[in-house]
Amino acid sequence: MLSGELATSLTGRHSDFILFPFSFREYLRFKKVSEEVPLSTRRIAEVKVELEKYMEVGGFPEALMIGKDQIDVIYNDILFKDVVFRYKIRELEKFKDFSKSLISYYSTEVSLSKLAKVIKVDRKTIDL
């Protein structure tokens, strides 16, 4: 079931929980990276490595606890079991490209025309 359907099926038996991601400072605390100042050259390098990881994985506590591999498994389960199977999508490669493009634009505005160009389909196909 998709989340909206699940909420409908479980009316009165679920609650929403809003979780905000860690700031980078909170992320460093979670990873037990010392915040002592001044930073040595080694500490600066360590913080830079953690910043790269933070930018890649993000700051959501659950993602940090279960790891990137498990996030990929969950993503693929949702994509294929909930979407491809339910809507009988035949063009799997194009759909994969579409979903990756859409996910990569999570923090920016995206137009249908831009998505159509990226996955090389007609704009009307995406608009459906």
HELIX and SHEET records of a PDB file:
HELIX    1   1 SER A    3  SER A    9  1                                   7    
HELIX    2   2 PHE A   24  PHE A   30  1                                   7    
HELIX    3   3 THR A   41  VAL A   57  1                                  17    
HELIX    4   4 PRO A   61  ILE A   66  1                                   6    
HELIX    5   5 LYS A   68  ASP A   77  1                                  10    
HELIX    6   6 ILE A   78  VAL A   84  3                                   7    
HELIX    7   7 PHE A   85  TYR A   87  1                                   3    
HELIX    8   8 LEU A   92  SER A  104  1                                  13    
HELIX    9   9 LEU A  112  ILE A  119  1                                   8    
HELIX   10  10 ARG A  123  ASP A  127  1                                   5    
END                                                                             
